[in-house]
Amino acid sequence: MIDLRSDTATLPSPGMRRAMAEADVGDEQRREDPTVLRLERMAAAFLGQEDAVYLPTATMANQIALAILGERGTELFVEATAHIMISELGGAAMHSGLQTRGVVGDRGRIAPEQLPPPVHPSDAHHRPRPSVLAIENTHNSSGGTVWPLADVQAVTAAARDLGMRLHLDGARVANAAVALGLPAAEVCRGFDTVTLCLSKGLGAPLGAVIAGSEELMRKARVEKHRFGGAMRQAGVIAAAGVYALEHNVARLADDHARARRLGEALVGAGVAVDLEQVQTNFVQIDVGAMGVETGDALQRLRDAGVGLTATVNHGVLRAVTHLDITDQDISEAISAIPAALGAHGGA
């Protein structure tokens, strides 16, 4: 099967497996694992932060960020279809006592005018104070769309004026940086905390980091233990993250080019794809607009040897390119997908 379901489908490359097998290890929980410490230094520099903490998952990283930035009984502002909002099981409320307000964005982006007005003193005992703004870049549910840097700067400046702290869910921020042609540190500038997932386009089998100031990362290490994320000889898996940062960042441009090629070819074959949303490694297909029900479309595609997934958007599927998808895979998908969906002719 041509597995376009997610960039989490990647398998460790031979070089990554060798790095894992040869990793120097120690007790990570005691901060004695040299490979983990190396990964944390590399990740902090990559993201432009003072320090970083290695974790099993990006969801844990997001939840730790909210725990150390927020205050119980205050509000978290986030785009309505962001991962934190729809895919983390209400963790902000459960773990941190944050009331979450989802704001409907434009392709995953929130505008400054959508942020809350300051709480008036007369309402101080009734309305929760906004304390955290979290944005997601790239934005998964919007098809891997990228926040323009000017938009990030505008909304974060407005949030600062309101006294809010800032978290970047940068699970795929390396994709955003490559798409923008900027260092990841520049994309992450101005945030209190940043998360990065190593097991998506970067190709590690698991792992993520949270990064921020030394003071915040001291708090993050406490929460890491509290969340059950402390490990022992974790250098075996941290080595995959080191390898990913050394070898798999610049090559994300190949994934983006393959996604663009796929999207353009599908449009030419009469498949409903909005090319303005094909900005990184996602291609979203509106099978509903083609008169095909989601479940039926997925089954037809599976039968044709192509794996796609449904999205939060009704009737919309996604194809995600990654380092295990080749040019030949894209050529085959370009033929198989229109045929499976009954597309007729070009746009």
Order of alpha helices (4+ residues) and beta strands (2+ residues): beta-alpha-alpha-beta-alpha-beta-alpha-alpha-beta-beta-alpha-beta-alpha-alpha-beta-beta-alpha-alpha-alpha-beta-alpha-beta-beta-beta-alpha
